[in-house]
Each structure stands twice: as structure tokens, then as C-alpha cells.
Amino acid sequence: MSSFSRCAGCNYLRRKCPQDCILAPYFPSSNPQRFACVHKIFGASNVTKMLQVTSPGAFTGGTAECISYEATARVQDPVYGCVGIITQLQQQITQIHSEIMKIKGEMVSSHTNLTRNCTENPQHRLNMHLAPTC
């Protein structure tokens, strides 16, 4: 890359962006906030090392995405970071599971009452215009 089209990492660090810049594919100049956030949490040197250690190809992009996501979460929630997000999602899952169990219980209760009414009063089914399920 020329000095006129530096990646966000090289631009932030105020250095020339070499042709083989490891940061360029993952931190384009169009999104400088992404690198600033990552640099604030991990540091440019550590990010470069993490990207170099990852085998080239498919996983490097995923590594950069994970680093960026973790840094953003840590900036938004300095104490818990991604763990805070995971905890919130687990709480939502638990709450929804509880609601599902409650609704299933209500369905069983309604079905039991309907079955009882059908067996005790066969005329009830005709009056309620229900299909012959009893």
C-alpha cells in the first residue's frame, strides 16, 4: 500500500503501511474506530502477534472479527466484556424456558379439563363445536 491509502492500523499508529501489512485486510481505512478500539484493549503489537500466529487463510478473518468483537464488548462493559453479554443471553434463555414450561403446564391442564368435560358430558363436545377428539 502507498502512504496515501494506509490501513486504519497504520494510520492510527502514524506509520507507513507496507505492501504486506498484516493489519490492512482486517482494519481498512474506512473504519478507523474499529482499530482504535482494538488497540485500546489489546495493543497493536499483541494484535499483530495474534494475527501472525493464526494460520493464514480462513481463520485469520475470524480471529480479527473475534478480537474486534471482544474489544468492543470490553469498551462498552469494562468489567465483564463478552461475559456480560453471555450472562444476559443465558438469563434470557432461562426466562424463556421457564415461560415455555408454564405454557406447557397450562396446555396440559386445559387438555385435562377438556377431556374430563368430554367424558363426563358427551353433549358438551357437540355444544362446543369441537372435533371428535375424546
DSSP file (Angstrom, degrees, kcal/mol; ACC not computed):
  #  RESIDUE AA STRUCTURE BP1 BP2  ACC     N-H-->O    O-->H-N    N-H-->O    O-->H-N    TCO  KAPPA ALPHA  PHI   PSI    X-CA   Y-CA   Z-CA
    1    1 A M              0   0    0      0, 0.0     2,-0.1     0, 0.0    16,-0.1   0.000 360.0 360.0 360.0 148.9    0.0    0.0    0.0
    2    2 A S    >   -     0   0    0      3,-0.1     3,-0.9     1,-0.1    15,-0.1  -0.410 360.0-105.7 -84.5 168.7    1.1    3.5   -0.6
    3    3 A S  G >  S+     0   0    0      1,-0.2     3,-0.5    -2,-0.1    -1,-0.1   0.677 118.2  62.7 -68.8 -14.6    1.4    6.1    2.2
    4    4 A F  G 3  S+     0   0    0      1,-0.2    -1,-0.2    13,-0.1     2,-0.1   0.746 107.5  40.0 -82.0 -23.6   -1.8    7.7    0.8
    5    5 A S  G <  S+     0   0    0     -3,-0.9    -1,-0.2    12,-0.1    24,-0.1  -0.438  80.5 166.0-122.6  58.9   -4.0    4.7    1.4
    6    6 A R    <   -     0   0    0     -3,-0.5    23,-0.1    -2,-0.1    -3,-0.1  -0.378  38.8-110.5 -71.7 150.9   -2.9    3.4    4.7
    7    7 A C     >  -     0   0    0     21,-0.1     4,-2.6     1,-0.1     5,-0.2  -0.282  35.5-100.9 -71.7 168.2   -4.9    0.9    6.6
    8    8 A A  H  > S+     0   0    0     19,-2.4     4,-2.4     1,-0.2     5,-0.2   0.860 122.1  53.5 -61.4 -35.4   -6.7    2.1    9.8
    9    9 A G  H  > S+     0   0    0     18,-0.7     4,-2.2     2,-0.2    -1,-0.2   0.952 113.0  40.1 -65.6 -50.1   -3.9    0.4   11.9
   10   10 A C  H  >>S+     0   0    0      1,-0.2     5,-2.4     2,-0.2     4,-0.6   0.874 115.7  52.5 -67.5 -36.9   -1.0    2.1   10.2
   11   11 A N  H ><5S+     0   0    0     -4,-2.6     3,-0.7     3,-0.2    -1,-0.2   0.926 110.9  47.1 -63.3 -44.4   -2.9    5.4   10.0
   12   12 A Y  H 3<5S+     0   0    0     -4,-2.4    -2,-0.2     1,-0.2    -1,-0.2   0.891 115.9  44.5 -63.5 -40.5   -3.7    5.3   13.8
   13   13 A L  H 3<5S-     0   0    0     -4,-2.2    -1,-0.2    -5,-0.2    -2,-0.2   0.472 109.6-126.9 -84.8  -1.9   -0.1    4.4   14.6
   14   14 A R  T <<5 +     0   0    0     -3,-0.7     2,-0.3    -4,-0.6    -3,-0.2   0.923  65.6 123.6  56.5  50.8    1.2    7.1   12.1
   15   15 A R      < -     0   0    0     -5,-2.4    -1,-0.2    -6,-0.1    -2,-0.1  -0.897  69.1 -86.1-133.3 165.0    3.4    4.8   10.2
   16   16 A K        -     0   0    0     -2,-0.3   -13,-0.1    -3,-0.1   -14,-0.1  -0.403  38.7-128.6 -68.2 147.3    3.8    3.8    6.6
   17   17 A C        -     0   0    0    -15,-0.1   -12,-0.1   -16,-0.1    -1,-0.1  -0.873  25.1-145.6-101.2 107.8    1.7    0.9    5.5
   18   18 A P    >   -     0   0    0      0, 0.0     3,-1.6     0, 0.0   -16,-0.1  -0.213  24.6-107.8 -70.6 163.6    3.8   -1.8    3.8
   19   19 A Q  T 3  S+     0   0    0      1,-0.3   -17,-0.1   -18,-0.1    -2,-0.0   0.876 120.8  43.8 -55.8 -40.4    2.6   -3.9    0.9
   20   20 A D  T 3  S+     0   0    0    -19,-0.1    -1,-0.3     4,-0.0     2,-0.1  -0.039  79.5 158.9 -99.2  31.3    2.4   -7.0    3.2
   21   21 A C    <   -     0   0    0     -3,-1.6     3,-0.2     1,-0.2    -4,-0.0  -0.356  33.3-153.2 -59.2 123.5    0.8   -5.2    6.2
   22   22 A I  S    S+     0   0    0      1,-0.2     4,-0.3     2,-0.1    -1,-0.2   0.734  92.5  52.6 -72.7 -21.8   -0.9   -7.8    8.3
   23   23 A L  S >> S+     0   0    0      1,-0.2     4,-2.2     2,-0.1     3,-1.1   0.772  88.8  80.4 -83.1 -27.2   -3.5   -5.3    9.6
   24   24 A A  T 34 S+     0   0    0      1,-0.3   -16,-0.2    -3,-0.2    -1,-0.2   0.845  89.0  50.1 -54.6 -45.0   -4.6   -4.0    6.2
   25   25 A P  T 34 S+     0   0    0      0, 0.0    -1,-0.3     0, 0.0    -2,-0.1   0.792 121.7  34.0 -66.5 -23.7   -7.1   -6.8    5.3
   26   26 A Y  T <4 S+     0   0    0     -3,-1.1    -2,-0.2    -4,-0.3    -3,-0.1   0.626 121.9  42.2-108.0 -17.2   -8.9   -6.6    8.6
   27   27 A F  S  < S-     0   0    0     -4,-2.2   -19,-2.4     7,-0.0   -18,-0.7  -0.636  76.0-172.9-131.6  74.6   -8.7   -2.9    9.5
   28   28 A P    >   -     0   0    0      0, 0.0     3,-1.9     0, 0.0     7,-0.2  -0.232  37.8-111.2 -68.3 158.9   -9.4   -0.9    6.4
   29   29 A S  T 3  S+     0   0    0      1,-0.3   -22,-0.1   -24,-0.1   -23,-0.1   0.697 112.5  71.5 -63.7 -18.1   -9.1    2.9    6.4
   30   30 A S  T 3  S+     0   0    0      1,-0.3    -1,-0.3     2,-0.1   -23,-0.0   0.627 102.2  42.2 -73.9 -12.5  -12.9    3.2    6.1
   31   31 A N    X>  +     0   0    0     -3,-1.9     4,-0.9     1,-0.1     3,-0.6  -0.551  61.2 156.1-133.7  70.2  -13.3    2.0    9.7
   32   32 A P  H 3> S+     0   0    0      0, 0.0     4,-2.2     0, 0.0     5,-0.2   0.783  70.4  65.6 -68.8 -26.1  -10.7    3.7   11.9
   33   33 A Q  H 3> S+     0   0    0      1,-0.2     4,-2.3     2,-0.2     5,-0.2   0.850  95.1  59.3 -64.6 -33.0  -12.9    3.3   15.1
   34   34 A R  H <> S+     0   0    0     -3,-0.6     4,-2.0     1,-0.2    -1,-0.2   0.942 109.8  40.6 -61.7 -48.2  -12.6   -0.5   14.9
   35   35 A F  H  X S+     0   0    0     -4,-0.9     4,-3.3     2,-0.2     5,-0.3   0.899 111.9  56.6 -68.6 -38.7   -8.8   -0.4   15.1
   36   36 A A  H  X S+     0   0    0     -4,-2.2     4,-2.1     1,-0.2    -1,-0.2   0.906 109.6  46.3 -58.6 -41.6   -8.8    2.3   17.7
   37   37 A C  H  X S+     0   0    0     -4,-2.3     4,-1.7     2,-0.2    -1,-0.2   0.926 114.3  46.7 -65.8 -46.3  -11.0    0.1   20.0
   38   38 A V  H  X>S+     0   0    0     -4,-2.0     4,-3.0     1,-0.2     5,-0.9   0.906 112.9  49.8 -63.0 -42.7   -8.8   -3.0   19.4
   39   39 A H  H  X5S+     0   0    0     -4,-3.3     4,-0.6     3,-0.2    -1,-0.2   0.889 107.6  54.7 -63.7 -39.7   -5.6   -1.0   20.0
   40   40 A K  H  <5S+     0   0    0     -4,-2.1    -1,-0.2    -5,-0.3    -2,-0.2   0.880 119.2  32.1 -62.1 -38.6   -7.0    0.4   23.2
   41   41 A I  H  <5S+     0   0    0     -4,-1.7    -2,-0.2    -5,-0.1    -1,-0.2   0.911 138.2  13.7 -87.2 -46.4   -7.8   -3.0   24.7
   42   42 A F  H  <5S-     0   0    0     -4,-3.0     4,-0.4    -5,-0.2    -3,-0.2   0.740  97.1-122.0-105.7 -28.1   -5.1   -5.3   23.2
   43   43 A G     X< -     0   0    0     -5,-0.9     4,-2.1    -4,-0.6     5,-0.2   0.210  25.4 -95.9  88.5 143.1   -2.4   -3.0   21.8
   44   44 A A  H  > S+     0   0    0      1,-0.2     4,-2.6     2,-0.2     5,-0.2   0.881 122.0  53.8 -61.8 -40.6   -1.2   -3.0   18.2
   45   45 A S  H  > S+     0   0    0      1,-0.2     4,-2.3     2,-0.2    -1,-0.2   0.921 110.2  46.2 -62.9 -44.5    1.8   -5.3   18.9
   46   46 A N  H  > S+     0   0    0     -4,-0.4     4,-2.6     2,-0.2    -1,-0.2   0.893 112.3  50.8 -66.3 -39.4   -0.4   -8.0   20.5
   47   47 A V  H  X S+     0   0    0     -4,-2.1     4,-2.4     2,-0.2    -2,-0.2   0.928 110.3  49.9 -63.5 -44.3   -3.0   -7.9   17.7
   48   48 A T  H  X S+     0   0    0     -4,-2.6     4,-2.1     1,-0.2    -2,-0.2   0.920 111.5  48.9 -59.7 -44.4   -0.3   -8.2   15.2
   49   49 A K  H  X S+     0   0    0     -4,-2.3     4,-2.4     2,-0.2    -2,-0.2   0.915 110.4  50.8 -62.4 -43.3    1.1  -11.2   17.0
   50   50 A M  H  X S+     0   0    0     -4,-2.6     4,-1.5     1,-0.2    -1,-0.2   0.903 112.0  47.0 -62.2 -40.5   -2.3  -12.9   17.3
   51   51 A L  H  < S+     0   0    0     -4,-2.4    -1,-0.2     1,-0.2    -2,-0.2   0.848 113.1  49.2 -70.2 -33.1   -2.9  -12.4   13.6
   52   52 A Q  H  < S+     0   0    0     -4,-2.1    -2,-0.2    -5,-0.2    -1,-0.2   0.862 108.8  52.4 -73.1 -36.1    0.6  -13.8   12.8
   53   53 A V  H  < S+     0   0    0     -4,-2.4    -2,-0.2    -5,-0.2    -1,-0.2   0.859  92.5  87.0 -68.9 -35.3    0.2  -16.9   15.0
   54   54 A T  S  < S-     0   0    0     -4,-1.5     3,-0.1    -5,-0.2     6,-0.1  -0.441  95.6-104.9 -66.3 135.0   -3.1  -17.8   13.4
   55   55 A S        -     0   0    0     -2,-0.1     5,-0.4     1,-0.1     4,-0.3  -0.368  44.8-101.6 -61.8 138.2   -2.6  -19.9   10.3
   56   56 A P  S    S+     0   0    0      0, 0.0     2,-0.5     0, 0.0     3,-0.2  -0.194  85.0  35.4 -61.3 150.8   -3.1  -17.9    7.1
   57   57 A G  S >> S+     0   0    0      1,-0.2     4,-0.8    -3,-0.1     3,-0.6  -0.911 113.3   6.2 116.2-133.8   -6.4  -18.2    5.3
   58   58 A A  H 3> S+     0   0    0     -2,-0.5     4,-0.9     1,-0.2     3,-0.3   0.825 124.8  51.5 -63.8 -36.6   -9.9  -18.8    6.5
   59   59 A F  H 3> S+     0   0    0     -4,-0.3     4,-2.5     1,-0.2    -1,-0.2   0.753  94.5  69.2 -78.8 -22.9   -9.2  -18.5   10.3
   60   60 A T  H <> S+     0   0    0     -3,-0.6     4,-2.4    -5,-0.4    -1,-0.2   0.904  99.2  50.3 -63.6 -40.9   -7.4  -15.2   10.2
   61   61 A G  H  X S+     0   0    0     -4,-0.8     4,-2.1    -3,-0.3    -1,-0.2   0.901 111.6  48.8 -61.9 -40.9  -10.5  -13.3    9.3
   62   62 A G  H  X S+     0   0    0     -4,-0.9     4,-2.6     2,-0.2    -2,-0.2   0.876 109.0  53.2 -65.5 -38.1  -12.4  -15.0   12.1
   63   63 A T  H  X S+     0   0    0     -4,-2.5     4,-2.6     2,-0.2    -2,-0.2   0.931 109.6  47.7 -62.3 -45.8   -9.6  -14.1   14.5
   64   64 A A  H  X S+     0   0    0     -4,-2.4     4,-2.4     1,-0.2    -2,-0.2   0.893 111.8  50.5 -63.0 -39.9   -9.7  -10.4   13.6
   65   65 A E  H  X S+     0   0    0     -4,-2.1     4,-2.7     2,-0.2    -2,-0.2   0.922 111.8  47.4 -63.7 -43.9  -13.5  -10.5   14.0
   66   66 A C  H  X S+     0   0    0     -4,-2.6     4,-2.8     2,-0.2     5,-0.2   0.914 111.9  49.6 -63.9 -43.5  -13.3  -12.1   17.4
   67   67 A I  H  X S+     0   0    0     -4,-2.6     4,-2.3     1,-0.2    -1,-0.2   0.927 113.7  46.4 -60.6 -44.8  -10.6   -9.6   18.5
   68   68 A S  H  X S+     0   0    0     -4,-2.4     4,-2.4    -5,-0.2    -2,-0.2   0.911 113.2  48.5 -65.0 -43.4  -12.7   -6.7   17.3
   69   69 A Y  H  X S+     0   0    0     -4,-2.7     4,-2.5     2,-0.2    -2,-0.2   0.928 112.8  47.7 -63.8 -45.7  -15.9   -8.1   19.0
   70   70 A E  H  X S+     0   0    0     -4,-2.8     4,-2.4     1,-0.2    -2,-0.2   0.911 112.4  49.5 -62.3 -42.7  -14.1   -8.7   22.3
   71   71 A A  H  X S+     0   0    0     -4,-2.3     4,-2.2    -5,-0.2    -1,-0.2   0.917 111.5  48.5 -63.7 -43.4  -12.6   -5.2   22.3
   72   72 A T  H  X S+     0   0    0     -4,-2.4     4,-2.3     1,-0.2    -2,-0.2   0.920 112.8  48.0 -63.0 -43.8  -15.9   -3.6   21.5
   73   73 A A  H  X S+     0   0    0     -4,-2.5     4,-2.4     1,-0.2     8,-0.3   0.885 111.6  50.6 -63.8 -38.4  -17.6   -5.5   24.3
   74   74 A R  H  < S+     0   0    0     -4,-2.4    -1,-0.2     2,-0.2    -2,-0.2   0.859 110.1  49.3 -69.6 -35.5  -14.8   -4.6   26.7
   75   75 A V  H  < S+     0   0    0     -4,-2.2    -2,-0.2     1,-0.2    -1,-0.2   0.909 114.9  44.6 -68.2 -41.6  -15.0   -0.9   25.9
   76   76 A Q  H  < S+     0   0    0     -4,-2.3    -2,-0.2     1,-0.3    -1,-0.2   0.858 132.0  21.0 -71.1 -35.3  -18.8   -1.0   26.4
   77   77 A D     X  -     0   0    0     -4,-2.4     4,-2.3    -5,-0.2    -1,-0.3  -0.768  69.6-177.2-135.2  87.5  -18.6   -3.0   29.6
   78   78 A P  T  4 S+     0   0    0      0, 0.0    -1,-0.1     0, 0.0    -4,-0.1   0.748  81.2  47.6 -60.8 -25.4  -15.1   -2.7   31.1
   79   79 A V  T  4 S+     0   0    0      2,-0.1    -5,-0.1     1,-0.1    -2,-0.0   0.944 129.6  12.4 -82.0 -50.1  -15.9   -5.1   34.0
   80   80 A Y  T >4 S+     0   0    0      1,-0.2     3,-1.5    -7,-0.1     4,-0.3   0.735  76.9 176.6-105.0 -26.3  -17.5   -8.0   32.2
   81   81 A G  T >X S-     0   0    0     -4,-2.3     4,-1.0    -8,-0.3     3,-0.7  -0.313  75.9  -6.7  57.6-132.9  -16.9   -7.6   28.5
   82   82 A C  H 3> S+     0   0    0      1,-0.2     4,-2.6     2,-0.2    -1,-0.3   0.800 131.5  66.3 -64.7 -29.7  -18.2  -10.5   26.5
   83   83 A V  H <> S+     0   0    0     -3,-1.5     4,-2.6     1,-0.2    -1,-0.2   0.870  97.3  54.9 -61.8 -35.7  -19.0  -12.4   29.6
   84   84 A G  H <> S+     0   0    0     -3,-0.7     4,-2.1    -4,-0.3    -1,-0.2   0.905 109.3  46.7 -62.4 -41.7  -21.7   -9.8   30.5
   85   85 A I  H  X S+     0   0    0     -4,-1.0     4,-2.3     2,-0.2    -2,-0.2   0.918 112.7  49.4 -66.1 -44.1  -23.3  -10.4   27.1
   86   86 A I  H  X S+     0   0    0     -4,-2.6     4,-2.4     1,-0.2    -2,-0.2   0.910 110.4  51.0 -61.9 -42.8  -23.2  -14.2   27.5
   87   87 A T  H  X S+     0   0    0     -4,-2.6     4,-2.3     2,-0.2    -1,-0.2   0.912 109.5  50.1 -62.0 -43.8  -24.7  -13.9   31.0
   88   88 A Q  H  X S+     0   0    0     -4,-2.1     4,-2.1     1,-0.2    -1,-0.2   0.916 111.7  48.3 -60.7 -43.2  -27.6  -11.7   29.7
   89   89 A L  H  X S+     0   0    0     -4,-2.3     4,-2.3     2,-0.2    -2,-0.2   0.890 110.2  51.2 -66.0 -39.0  -28.3  -14.2   27.0
   90   90 A Q  H  X S+     0   0    0     -4,-2.4     4,-2.4     2,-0.2    -1,-0.2   0.891 109.5  51.0 -64.7 -38.5  -28.2  -17.1   29.4
   91   91 A Q  H  X S+     0   0    0     -4,-2.3     4,-2.5     2,-0.2    -2,-0.2   0.900 109.8  49.9 -64.6 -40.3  -30.7  -15.3   31.6
   92   92 A Q  H  X S+     0   0    0     -4,-2.1     4,-2.7     2,-0.2     5,-0.2   0.906 110.3  50.3 -63.9 -41.2  -33.0  -14.7   28.7
   93   93 A I  H  X S+     0   0    0     -4,-2.3     4,-2.7     2,-0.2    -2,-0.2   0.927 111.4  48.4 -62.1 -45.0  -32.8  -18.4   27.8
   94   94 A T  H  X S+     0   0    0     -4,-2.4     4,-2.2     2,-0.2    -2,-0.2   0.914 112.8  48.0 -61.5 -44.0  -33.6  -19.4   31.3
   95   95 A Q  H  X S+     0   0    0     -4,-2.5     4,-2.2     2,-0.2    -2,-0.2   0.922 113.6  46.2 -63.7 -45.1  -36.6  -17.0   31.4
   96   96 A I  H  X S+     0   0    0     -4,-2.7     4,-2.5     2,-0.2    -2,-0.2   0.892 111.1  52.7 -66.5 -39.2  -37.9  -18.1   28.1
   97   97 A H  H  X S+     0   0    0     -4,-2.7     4,-2.4    -5,-0.2    -1,-0.2   0.911 109.3  50.2 -61.1 -41.9  -37.5  -21.8   29.1
   98   98 A S  H  X S+     0   0    0     -4,-2.2     4,-2.1     1,-0.2    -2,-0.2   0.907 110.3  49.3 -62.1 -43.1  -39.5  -21.0   32.3
   99   99 A E  H  X S+     0   0    0     -4,-2.2     4,-2.4     2,-0.2    -2,-0.2   0.892 110.1  51.5 -64.1 -39.8  -42.3  -19.4   30.2
  100  100 A I  H  X S+     0   0    0     -4,-2.5     4,-2.6     2,-0.2    -2,-0.2   0.925 109.8  49.0 -62.9 -44.8  -42.4  -22.4   27.9
  101  101 A M  H  X S+     0   0    0     -4,-2.4     4,-2.2     2,-0.2    -1,-0.2   0.892 111.1  50.5 -62.5 -39.3  -42.7  -24.8   30.8
  102  102 A K  H  X S+     0   0    0     -4,-2.1     4,-2.1     2,-0.2    -2,-0.2   0.925 111.8  47.0 -63.6 -45.2  -45.5  -22.6   32.3
  103  103 A I  H  X S+     0   0    0     -4,-2.4     4,-2.3     2,-0.2    -2,-0.2   0.888 110.5  52.4 -65.7 -39.5  -47.4  -22.6   29.0
  104  104 A K  H  X S+     0   0    0     -4,-2.6     4,-2.5     2,-0.2    -1,-0.2   0.912 109.1  50.7 -61.7 -41.4  -46.9  -26.4   28.6
  105  105 A G  H  X S+     0   0    0     -4,-2.2     4,-2.4     1,-0.2    -2,-0.2   0.903 110.1  49.1 -61.8 -41.6  -48.4  -26.8   32.0
  106  106 A E  H  X S+     0   0    0     -4,-2.1     4,-2.5     2,-0.2    -1,-0.2   0.876 110.4  51.4 -65.2 -37.4  -51.4  -24.6   31.1
  107  107 A M  H  X S+     0   0    0     -4,-2.3     4,-2.6     2,-0.2    -2,-0.2   0.915 110.4  47.9 -66.0 -42.7  -51.9  -26.6   27.9
  108  108 A V  H  X S+     0   0    0     -4,-2.5     4,-2.7     2,-0.2    -2,-0.2   0.921 112.8  49.3 -63.2 -43.5  -51.9  -29.9   29.8
  109  109 A S  H  X S+     0   0    0     -4,-2.4     4,-2.5     2,-0.2    -2,-0.2   0.920 112.5  47.1 -62.0 -44.6  -54.3  -28.5   32.4
  110  110 A S  H  X S+     0   0    0     -4,-2.5     4,-2.5     2,-0.2    -2,-0.2   0.907 113.0  49.1 -63.8 -42.0  -56.6  -27.3   29.6
  111  111 A H  H  X S+     0   0    0     -4,-2.6     4,-2.8     2,-0.2    -2,-0.2   0.911 110.9  50.2 -64.3 -42.3  -56.4  -30.6   27.8
  112  112 A T  H  X S+     0   0    0     -4,-2.7     4,-2.6     2,-0.2    -2,-0.2   0.925 112.2  47.3 -61.6 -45.4  -57.2  -32.5   31.0
  113  113 A N  H  X S+     0   0    0     -4,-2.5     4,-2.5     2,-0.2    -2,-0.2   0.910 113.1  48.6 -63.2 -42.3  -60.2  -30.3   31.7
  114  114 A L  H  X S+     0   0    0     -4,-2.5     4,-2.3     2,-0.2    -2,-0.2   0.917 112.5  48.1 -64.2 -43.8  -61.5  -30.6   28.2
  115  115 A T  H  X S+     0   0    0     -4,-2.8     4,-2.4     2,-0.2     5,-0.2   0.915 111.7  50.3 -62.6 -43.5  -61.0  -34.4   28.3
  116  116 A R  H  X S+     0   0    0     -4,-2.6     4,-2.5     1,-0.2     5,-0.3   0.918 111.2  48.4 -61.4 -44.6  -62.8  -34.6   31.6
  117  117 A N  H  X S+     0   0    0     -4,-2.5     4,-2.2     1,-0.2     7,-0.3   0.881 111.4  50.7 -64.0 -38.1  -65.7  -32.5   30.3
  118  118 A C  H  < S+     0   0    0     -4,-2.3    -2,-0.2     2,-0.2    -1,-0.2   0.899 114.3  42.6 -67.7 -40.3  -66.0  -34.7   27.2
  119  119 A T  H  < S+     0   0    0     -4,-2.4    -2,-0.2     1,-0.2    -1,-0.2   0.860 119.0  43.9 -75.9 -34.8  -66.1  -37.9   29.2
  120  120 A E  H  < S+     0   0    0     -4,-2.5    -2,-0.2     1,-0.3    -1,-0.2   0.833 130.3  22.0 -77.2 -32.6  -68.5  -36.6   31.8
  121  121 A N    >X  -     0   0    0     -4,-2.2     3,-1.8    -5,-0.3     4,-0.6  -0.772  61.2-177.2-139.6  89.3  -70.8  -34.9   29.3
  122  122 A P  H >> S+     0   0    0      0, 0.0     4,-0.8     0, 0.0     3,-0.7   0.799  86.7  62.6 -59.2 -27.3  -70.7  -36.2   25.8
  123  123 A Q  H 3> S+     0   0    0      1,-0.2     4,-2.3     2,-0.2     5,-0.2   0.769  88.4  72.3 -68.0 -23.9  -73.2  -33.5   24.7
  124  124 A H  H <> S+     0   0    0     -3,-1.8     4,-2.0    -7,-0.3    -1,-0.2   0.871  93.0  54.9 -58.3 -38.8  -70.5  -30.8   25.7
  125  125 A R  H <<>S+     0   0    0     -3,-0.7     5,-1.9    -4,-0.6     4,-0.4   0.904 109.5  45.8 -63.8 -41.2  -68.5  -31.7   22.7
  126  126 A L  H ><5S+     0   0    0     -4,-0.8     3,-0.8     1,-0.2    -1,-0.2   0.892 112.4  51.0 -68.2 -39.0  -71.4  -31.1   20.4
  127  127 A N  H 3<5S+     0   0    0     -4,-2.3    -1,-0.2     1,-0.2    -2,-0.2   0.834 111.1  47.6 -67.4 -32.2  -72.3  -27.9   22.1
  128  128 A M  T 3<5S-     0   0    0     -4,-2.0    -1,-0.2    -5,-0.2    -2,-0.2   0.458 106.3-127.0 -89.9  -1.4  -68.8  -26.5   21.8
  129  129 A H  T < 5 +     0   0    0     -3,-0.8     2,-0.3    -4,-0.4    -3,-0.2   0.892  53.5 157.9  56.6  43.0  -68.5  -27.5   18.1
  130  130 A L      < -     0   0    0     -5,-1.9    -1,-0.2    -6,-0.1    -2,-0.1  -0.676  47.3-105.8 -96.4 152.9  -65.3  -29.4   18.7
  131  131 A A        -     0   0    0     -2,-0.3     2,-1.9     1,-0.1     3,-0.2  -0.395  50.5 -88.7 -67.7 153.9  -63.9  -32.1   16.5
  132  132 A P  S    S+     0   0    0      0, 0.0    -1,-0.1     0, 0.0    -6,-0.0  -0.455  73.9 140.1 -71.0  84.9  -64.3  -35.6   18.0
  133  133 A T              0   0    0     -2,-1.9    -2,-0.0     1,-0.1   -18,-0.0   0.536 360.0 360.0-101.4  -9.9  -61.1  -35.8   20.0
  134  134 A C              0   0    0     -3,-0.2    -1,-0.1   -12,-0.1    -3,-0.0   0.457 360.0 360.0 -87.2 360.0  -62.5  -37.6   23.0
